[in-house]
Structure formats: structure tokens, C-alpha cells
Amino acid sequence: MRDEDKPFVMYRRGPWNFTITPRGTKGWTQFGVWMALFAVPTIAFAVFAERLEGRPEFWGALALYLVTVLVWSLASIRWMKARAEVIDVDKLLRQKREQDRKNGR
């Protein structure tokens, strides 16, 4: 897949510092589907949490939901990174500074 056809753009500022944004209708649609699918465990937790209110089992359900959120988040980041055009911001800034130096600015 060409970079121009990828549904996401990842702006990388370092190894652990990046921002992923949807690009165009395809990217926003895929992002929306991910979020809609995430509504299922969220609604399930809300229903069970209401039933378990004030009981010790609530904390187990909360822990399970938080683990689900963590796994879902990591999976979505990995999935979007695999479908993203990568723009290295630091590299672009270095090139701009060097170009400015050459031009005597």
C-alpha cells in the first residue's frame, strides 16, 4: 500500500512520542468502527457494575474492565501504526535547520 493510500498518519517525535491521526473518510470510518466496537465492553461493564454496586465482586469486574481497556488501547495503537504513513518530525526539523543554515538565515 502506498503511503498516500494509508488511512492514518503517524507523526513521530521520538521512539515513544508519536501522534496518530485518521486521514480522510477511510481513516475516520475505521477509527469509528474501532470506537463503536469498544462500546460493547463498556456497556457490559456499566450493566454489571450497576448490579454489583456495593459488593466485593465489583472490584473484580472493574479490574477486568481496566485490563480490557489496556489491551484494546494497545491493540488499536498497533493496528493503526501498521496502517499509517510515518512522518519523522525530528528529521524534518533537522533538514529545515540545515536548509536555513545553507541559505544564510
DSSP file (Angstrom, degrees, kcal/mol; ACC not computed):
  #  RESIDUE AA STRUCTURE BP1 BP2  ACC     N-H-->O    O-->H-N    N-H-->O    O-->H-N    TCO  KAPPA ALPHA  PHI   PSI    X-CA   Y-CA   Z-CA
    1    1 A M              0   0    0      0, 0.0     5,-0.1     0, 0.0     2,-0.0   0.000 360.0 360.0 360.0 128.5    0.0    0.0    0.0
    2    2 A R    >>  -     0   0    0      1,-0.1     3,-1.1     3,-0.0     4,-0.5  -0.338 360.0-116.4 -67.5 153.3    1.4    3.4   -1.0
    3    3 A D  G >4 S+     0   0    0      1,-0.3     3,-1.0     2,-0.2    82,-0.2   0.850 115.2  58.4 -59.8 -34.4    1.8    5.9    1.8
    4    4 A E  G 34 S+     0   0    0      1,-0.2    -1,-0.3     3,-0.0    81,-0.0   0.752 105.2  51.1 -67.9 -22.4   -0.7    8.2    0.2
    5    5 A D  G <4 S+     0   0    0     -3,-1.1    -1,-0.2     2,-0.0    -2,-0.2   0.515  83.0 112.0 -91.6  -6.9   -3.4    5.4    0.4
    6    6 A K    <<  -     0   0    0     -3,-1.0    21,-0.1    -4,-0.5    79,-0.1  -0.444  65.6-139.0 -73.4 140.9   -2.9    4.7    4.1
    7    7 A P  S    S+     0   0    0      0, 0.0    16,-3.2     0, 0.0     2,-0.3   0.539  80.0  46.8 -80.0  -5.4   -5.8    5.6    6.3
    8    8 A F  E     -Ab  22  84A   0     75,-1.3    77,-2.6    14,-0.3     2,-0.4  -0.933  63.9-148.5-134.0 157.1   -3.7    7.1    9.1
    9    9 A V  E     -Ab  21  85A   0     12,-2.5    12,-2.7    -2,-0.3     2,-0.6  -0.995  10.8-159.3-124.1 131.2   -0.8    9.4    9.6
   10   10 A M  E     -Ab  20  86A   0     75,-3.3    77,-3.2    -2,-0.4     2,-0.8  -0.951   3.0-158.4-114.0 118.3    1.7    8.9   12.4
   11   11 A Y  E     -Ab  19  87A   0      8,-2.9     8,-1.7    -2,-0.6     2,-0.5  -0.851  16.0-159.5 -93.9 109.2    3.8   11.9   13.4
   12   12 A R  E     +Ab  18  88A   0     75,-2.7    77,-2.2    -2,-0.8    78,-0.8  -0.797  26.3 165.5 -97.7 126.2    6.9   10.5   15.2
   13   13 A R  S    S-     0   0    0      4,-3.2     5,-0.2    -2,-0.5    -1,-0.1   0.437  72.8 -22.9-112.1  -6.2    8.9   12.8   17.5
   14   14 A G  S    S-     0   0    0      3,-1.1    -1,-0.4     1,-0.1     3,-0.4  -0.950  85.6 -69.0 175.8 179.8   10.8   10.0   19.2
   15   15 A P  S    S+     0   0    0      0, 0.0    -1,-0.1     0, 0.0     3,-0.0   0.863 132.9  18.4 -61.7 -36.6   10.7    6.3   20.0
   16   16 A W  S    S+     0   0    0      1,-0.1     2,-0.6    -3,-0.1    -4,-0.0   0.252 110.6  85.0-117.0  10.4    7.7    6.6   22.4
   17   17 A N        +     0   0    0     -3,-0.4    -4,-3.2     2,-0.0    -3,-1.1  -0.903  57.2 127.2-118.9 102.5    6.5   10.0   21.4
   18   18 A F  E     -A   12   0A   0     -2,-0.6     2,-0.4    -6,-0.2    -6,-0.2  -0.978  42.2-145.6-151.0 160.4    4.1    9.9   18.5
   19   19 A T  E     -A   11   0A   0     -8,-1.7    -8,-2.9    -2,-0.3     2,-0.5  -0.999  11.4-159.3-130.7 130.9    0.6   11.0   17.4
   20   20 A I  E     +A   10   0A   0     -2,-0.4   -10,-0.2   -10,-0.2    61,-0.1  -0.943  13.6 179.8-112.4 129.1   -1.7    9.0   15.1
   21   21 A T  E     -A    9   0A   0    -12,-2.7   -12,-2.5    -2,-0.5     2,-0.1  -0.973  29.7-113.0-128.0 143.5   -4.5   10.8   13.2
   22   22 A P  E     -A    8   0A   0      0, 0.0     2,-0.5     0, 0.0   -14,-0.3  -0.415  28.0-147.9 -68.5 149.3   -7.1    9.4   10.8
   23   23 A R     >  -     0   0    0    -16,-3.2     4,-1.5    -2,-0.1     3,-0.1  -0.979  51.0 -30.9-123.8 120.9   -6.8   10.6    7.2
   24   24 A G  H  > S-     0   0    0     -2,-0.5     4,-2.2     1,-0.2     5,-0.2  -0.014  97.6 -48.4  70.8-174.6   -9.8   11.0    5.0
   25   25 A T  H  > S+     0   0    0      1,-0.2     4,-2.4     2,-0.2     5,-0.2   0.877 134.7  55.1 -63.4 -40.7  -13.1    9.2    5.1
   26   26 A K  H  > S+     0   0    0      2,-0.2     4,-2.2     1,-0.2    -1,-0.2   0.919 110.5  44.9 -62.0 -44.9  -11.4    5.8    5.2
   27   27 A G  H  X S+     0   0    0     -4,-1.5     4,-2.5     2,-0.2    -2,-0.2   0.920 114.7  47.2 -66.1 -44.8   -9.4    6.6    8.3
   28   28 A W  H  X S+     0   0    0     -4,-2.2     4,-2.4     2,-0.2    -1,-0.2   0.863 111.8  51.7 -67.0 -34.6  -12.2    8.2   10.1
   29   29 A T  H  X S+     0   0    0     -4,-2.4     4,-2.3    -5,-0.2    -2,-0.2   0.937 111.5  46.0 -65.7 -46.4  -14.5    5.2    9.3
   30   30 A Q  H  X S+     0   0    0     -4,-2.2     4,-2.1     1,-0.2    -2,-0.2   0.903 113.6  49.2 -63.7 -40.6  -12.0    2.7   10.5
   31   31 A F  H  X S+     0   0    0     -4,-2.5     4,-2.2     1,-0.2    -1,-0.2   0.912 110.5  51.4 -63.3 -42.3  -11.4    4.7   13.7
   32   32 A G  H  X S+     0   0    0     -4,-2.4     4,-2.7     1,-0.2    -2,-0.2   0.881 107.9  51.6 -62.5 -39.5  -15.2    5.0   14.2
   33   33 A V  H  X S+     0   0    0     -4,-2.3     4,-2.6     2,-0.2     5,-0.2   0.920 108.6  51.5 -64.0 -43.2  -15.6    1.2   13.9
   34   34 A W  H  X S+     0   0    0     -4,-2.1     4,-1.5     1,-0.2    -2,-0.2   0.924 113.5  44.7 -57.3 -45.1  -12.9    0.6   16.5
   35   35 A M  H  X S+     0   0    0     -4,-2.2     4,-0.8     2,-0.2    -2,-0.2   0.886 111.9  51.8 -69.2 -38.7  -14.6    3.0   18.9
   36   36 A A  H >< S+     0   0    0     -4,-2.7     3,-0.7     1,-0.2     4,-0.5   0.904 109.5  50.0 -64.5 -40.8  -18.1    1.5   18.2
   37   37 A L  H >< S+     0   0    0     -4,-2.6     3,-1.0     1,-0.2    -1,-0.2   0.839 104.9  58.4 -65.5 -31.7  -16.8   -2.0   18.9
   38   38 A F  H 3X S+     0   0    0     -4,-1.5     4,-1.4     1,-0.2    -1,-0.2   0.709  90.2  72.7 -71.0 -18.5  -15.3   -0.7   22.1
   39   39 A A  H <X S+     0   0    0     -4,-0.8     4,-2.9    -3,-0.7     5,-0.3   0.806  85.7  67.9 -64.1 -28.2  -18.8    0.4   23.2
   40   40 A V  H <> S+     0   0    0     -3,-1.0     4,-2.4    -4,-0.5    -1,-0.2   0.961 104.6  37.5 -60.5 -55.6  -19.6   -3.3   23.8
   41   41 A P  H  > S+     0   0    0      0, 0.0     4,-2.4     0, 0.0    -1,-0.2   0.847 116.7  54.8 -66.5 -28.9  -17.3   -4.0   26.8
   42   42 A T  H  X S+     0   0    0     -4,-1.4     4,-2.2     2,-0.2    -2,-0.2   0.939 111.1  42.8 -67.9 -45.8  -18.1   -0.5   28.1
   43   43 A I  H  X S+     0   0    0     -4,-2.9     4,-2.3     2,-0.2    -1,-0.2   0.903 113.4  53.2 -65.9 -40.8  -21.8   -1.1   28.1
   44   44 A A  H  X S+     0   0    0     -4,-2.4     4,-2.5    -5,-0.3     5,-0.2   0.921 109.9  48.1 -60.2 -43.6  -21.4   -4.6   29.5
   45   45 A F  H  X S+     0   0    0     -4,-2.4     4,-3.2     1,-0.2     5,-0.3   0.919 109.5  52.7 -63.6 -42.0  -19.3   -3.2   32.4
   46   46 A A  H  X S+     0   0    0     -4,-2.2     4,-1.7     2,-0.2    -2,-0.2   0.910 111.5  46.6 -59.8 -42.5  -21.9   -0.4   33.1
   47   47 A V  H  X S+     0   0    0     -4,-2.3     4,-1.6     2,-0.2    -2,-0.2   0.946 117.2  42.0 -65.2 -48.7  -24.6   -3.1   33.3
   48   48 A F  H  X S+     0   0    0     -4,-2.5     4,-2.3     1,-0.2    -2,-0.2   0.879 111.3  55.6 -67.9 -37.4  -22.6   -5.4   35.6
   49   49 A A  H  < S+     0   0    0     -4,-3.2     4,-0.5    -5,-0.2    -1,-0.2   0.883 106.3  51.8 -63.1 -37.7  -21.3   -2.6   37.7
   50   50 A E  H >< S+     0   0    0     -4,-1.7     3,-0.6    -5,-0.3    -1,-0.2   0.901 112.7  45.0 -65.0 -40.1  -24.8   -1.4   38.4
   51   51 A R  H 3< S+     0   0    0     -4,-1.6    -2,-0.2     1,-0.2    -1,-0.2   0.843 116.8  45.5 -69.9 -33.6  -25.8   -4.9   39.5
   52   52 A L  T >< S+     0   0    0     -4,-2.3     3,-2.5    -5,-0.1     6,-0.4   0.337  78.4 142.7 -94.2   6.7  -22.6   -5.4   41.6
   53   53 A E  T <  S+     0   0    0     -3,-0.6    -3,-0.1    -4,-0.5     4,-0.0  -0.238  75.7   8.2 -55.6 127.3  -22.7   -2.0   43.3
   54   54 A G  T 3  S+     0   0    0      1,-0.3    -1,-0.3     2,-0.0    -2,-0.1   0.451 106.2 109.9  82.5   1.2  -21.6   -2.3   46.9
   55   55 A R  S X  S-     0   0    0     -3,-2.5     3,-1.5     1,-0.1     4,-0.4  -0.781  77.4-120.6-107.7 154.0  -20.4   -5.9   46.6
   56   56 A P  T >> S+     0   0    0      0, 0.0     3,-1.0     0, 0.0     4,-0.7   0.773 108.4  69.4 -63.2 -25.3  -16.8   -7.2   46.6
   57   57 A E  H 3> S+     0   0    0      1,-0.2     4,-2.2     2,-0.2     5,-0.2   0.712  82.3  75.7 -66.1 -19.0  -17.3   -8.6   43.1
   58   58 A F  H <> S+     0   0    0     -3,-1.5     4,-2.6    -6,-0.4    -1,-0.2   0.904  90.9  53.5 -57.5 -41.8  -17.5   -5.1   41.7
   59   59 A W  H <> S+     0   0    0     -3,-1.0     4,-2.3    -4,-0.4    -1,-0.2   0.849 107.3  50.6 -66.8 -34.3  -13.7   -4.7   42.1
   60   60 A G  H  X S+     0   0    0     -4,-0.7     4,-2.4     2,-0.2    -1,-0.2   0.908 111.5  48.0 -66.2 -41.8  -13.0   -7.8   40.1
   61   61 A A  H  X S+     0   0    0     -4,-2.2     4,-2.3     2,-0.2    -2,-0.2   0.892 111.8  50.3 -65.0 -39.2  -15.3   -6.6   37.3
   62   62 A L  H  X S+     0   0    0     -4,-2.6     4,-2.6     2,-0.2    -2,-0.2   0.919 110.3  49.4 -64.2 -43.8  -13.6   -3.2   37.4
   63   63 A A  H  X S+     0   0    0     -4,-2.3     4,-2.3     1,-0.2    -2,-0.2   0.916 111.3  49.6 -61.5 -43.0  -10.1   -4.8   37.2
   64   64 A L  H  X S+     0   0    0     -4,-2.4     4,-2.2     1,-0.2    -1,-0.2   0.905 111.4  49.2 -62.6 -41.5  -11.3   -6.9   34.2
   65   65 A Y  H  X S+     0   0    0     -4,-2.3     4,-2.5     2,-0.2    -2,-0.2   0.915 110.5  50.1 -64.5 -42.5  -12.7   -3.8   32.5
   66   66 A L  H  X S+     0   0    0     -4,-2.6     4,-2.3     2,-0.2    -2,-0.2   0.881 110.4  49.7 -65.4 -37.4   -9.4   -1.9   33.1
   67   67 A V  H  X S+     0   0    0     -4,-2.3     4,-2.7     2,-0.2     5,-0.2   0.903 110.3  51.7 -64.8 -40.2   -7.4   -4.8   31.6
   68   68 A T  H  X S+     0   0    0     -4,-2.2     4,-2.8     2,-0.2    -2,-0.2   0.913 109.1  49.9 -61.0 -43.7   -9.8   -4.8   28.7
   69   69 A V  H  X S+     0   0    0     -4,-2.5     4,-2.5     2,-0.2    -2,-0.2   0.919 112.2  48.0 -61.1 -44.1   -9.2   -1.1   28.2
   70   70 A L  H  X S+     0   0    0     -4,-2.3     4,-2.5     2,-0.2     5,-0.2   0.945 115.0  43.7 -62.7 -49.1   -5.4   -1.5   28.3
   71   71 A V  H  X S+     0   0    0     -4,-2.7     4,-2.6     1,-0.2     5,-0.2   0.921 114.7  49.9 -63.5 -44.1   -5.4   -4.4   25.8
   72   72 A W  H  X S+     0   0    0     -4,-2.8     4,-2.4    -5,-0.2    -1,-0.2   0.909 111.9  48.6 -61.6 -42.6   -7.9   -2.7   23.5
   73   73 A S  H  X S+     0   0    0     -4,-2.5     4,-2.3    -5,-0.2    -2,-0.2   0.935 113.1  45.9 -64.3 -47.3   -5.8    0.5   23.5
   74   74 A L  H  X S+     0   0    0     -4,-2.5     4,-2.3     1,-0.2    -2,-0.2   0.897 113.8  49.8 -63.6 -40.0   -2.5   -1.3   22.8
   75   75 A A  H  X S+     0   0    0     -4,-2.6     4,-2.5    -5,-0.2    -1,-0.2   0.903 111.3  48.2 -65.7 -40.7   -4.1   -3.3   20.1
   76   76 A S  H  X S+     0   0    0     -4,-2.4     4,-2.6    -5,-0.2     5,-0.2   0.893 111.4  49.9 -69.4 -37.5   -5.7   -0.3   18.4
   77   77 A I  H  X S+     0   0    0     -4,-2.3     4,-2.6     2,-0.2    -2,-0.2   0.941 113.5  45.9 -63.2 -46.3   -2.4    1.6   18.5
   78   78 A R  H  X S+     0   0    0     -4,-2.3     4,-1.8     1,-0.2    -2,-0.2   0.911 113.6  49.6 -62.7 -41.9   -0.5   -1.3   17.0
   79   79 A W  H  X S+     0   0    0     -4,-2.5     4,-0.6     1,-0.2    -2,-0.2   0.915 113.7  44.8 -64.0 -44.4   -3.2   -1.7   14.3
   80   80 A M  H >< S+     0   0    0     -4,-2.6     3,-0.9     1,-0.2    -2,-0.2   0.887 109.6  55.4 -69.6 -38.1   -3.2    1.9   13.4
   81   81 A K  H >< S+     0   0    0     -4,-2.6     3,-1.3     1,-0.3    -1,-0.2   0.883 104.5  54.6 -60.4 -37.2    0.6    2.1   13.3
   82   82 A A  H 3< S+     0   0    0     -4,-1.8    -1,-0.3     1,-0.3    -2,-0.2   0.722 114.1  41.4 -68.7 -20.1    0.7   -0.7   10.8
   83   83 A R  T << S+     0   0    0     -3,-0.9   -75,-1.3    -4,-0.6     2,-0.4  -0.008  99.0 102.1-115.0  27.3   -1.7    1.2    8.5
   84   84 A A  E <   -b    8   0A   0     -3,-1.3     2,-0.5   -77,-0.2   -75,-0.3  -0.882  69.6-127.0-119.4 143.8   -0.1    4.7    8.9
   85   85 A E  E     -b    9   0A   0    -77,-2.6   -75,-3.3    -2,-0.4     2,-0.5  -0.747  36.1-135.9 -77.5 130.2    2.2    6.8    6.9
   86   86 A V  E     -b   10   0A   0     -2,-0.5     2,-0.5   -77,-0.2   -75,-0.2  -0.806  20.7-172.5 -98.7 126.5    5.1    7.7    9.2
   87   87 A I  E     -b   11   0A   0    -77,-3.2   -75,-2.7    -2,-0.5     2,-1.0  -0.971  15.8-147.4-116.7 116.1    6.4   11.3    9.3
   88   88 A D  E  >  -b   12   0A   0     -2,-0.5     4,-2.0   -77,-0.2   -75,-0.2  -0.727  12.7-171.9 -86.1 101.8    9.5   11.8   11.3
   89   89 A V  H  > S+     0   0    0    -77,-2.2     4,-2.5    -2,-1.0     5,-0.2   0.890  82.4  53.5 -64.6 -42.2    9.1   15.3   12.7
   90   90 A D  H  > S+     0   0    0    -78,-0.8     4,-2.3     1,-0.2    -1,-0.2   0.906 109.0  49.6 -60.3 -41.7   12.6   15.4   14.2
   91   91 A K  H  > S+     0   0    0      1,-0.2     4,-2.3     2,-0.2    -1,-0.2   0.913 110.9  49.5 -63.8 -42.8   14.2   14.5   10.8
   92   92 A L  H  X S+     0   0    0     -4,-2.0     4,-2.2     1,-0.2    -2,-0.2   0.898 110.8  49.9 -63.4 -40.2   12.1   17.2    9.1
   93   93 A L  H  X S+     0   0    0     -4,-2.5     4,-2.5     2,-0.2    -2,-0.2   0.897 109.9  50.6 -65.8 -39.9   13.2   19.8   11.6
   94   94 A R  H  X S+     0   0    0     -4,-2.3     4,-2.4     2,-0.2    -2,-0.2   0.922 111.1  49.0 -62.4 -43.4   16.8   18.9   11.2
   95   95 A Q  H  X S+     0   0    0     -4,-2.3     4,-2.4     1,-0.2    -2,-0.2   0.895 111.5  49.4 -63.5 -40.1   16.5   19.2    7.4
   96   96 A K  H  X S+     0   0    0     -4,-2.2     4,-2.6     2,-0.2    -2,-0.2   0.917 110.6  49.5 -65.9 -43.5   14.8   22.6    7.8
   97   97 A R  H  X S+     0   0    0     -4,-2.5     4,-2.3     2,-0.2    -2,-0.2   0.915 112.5  48.0 -61.4 -42.3   17.5   23.9   10.1
   98   98 A E  H  X S+     0   0    0     -4,-2.4     4,-2.3     2,-0.2    -2,-0.2   0.913 111.8  49.4 -65.7 -41.3   20.2   22.7    7.7
   99   99 A Q  H  X S+     0   0    0     -4,-2.4     4,-1.9     1,-0.2    -2,-0.2   0.903 110.6  50.8 -63.2 -40.6   18.5   24.3    4.8
  100  100 A D  H  <>S+     0   0    0     -4,-2.6     5,-2.5     2,-0.2     4,-0.4   0.891 109.8  50.5 -63.6 -39.7   18.1   27.5    6.7
  101  101 A R  H ><5S+     0   0    0     -4,-2.3     3,-1.0     1,-0.2    -2,-0.2   0.908 109.9  50.1 -63.8 -41.8   21.9   27.5    7.6
  102  102 A K  H 3<5S+     0   0    0     -4,-2.3    -1,-0.2     1,-0.3    -2,-0.2   0.865 109.8  50.5 -65.1 -34.8   22.7   26.9    3.9
  103  103 A N  T 3<5S-     0   0    0     -4,-1.9    -1,-0.3    -5,-0.2    -2,-0.2   0.505 115.9-117.3 -81.7  -3.3   20.5   29.8    2.9
  104  104 A G  T < 5       0   0    0     -3,-1.0    -3,-0.2    -4,-0.4    -2,-0.1   0.781 360.0 360.0  76.4  28.1   22.2   32.0    5.5
  105  105 A R      <       0   0    0     -5,-2.5    -4,-0.2    -6,-0.1    -5,-0.1   0.448 360.0 360.0 -87.7 360.0   19.2   32.7    7.6
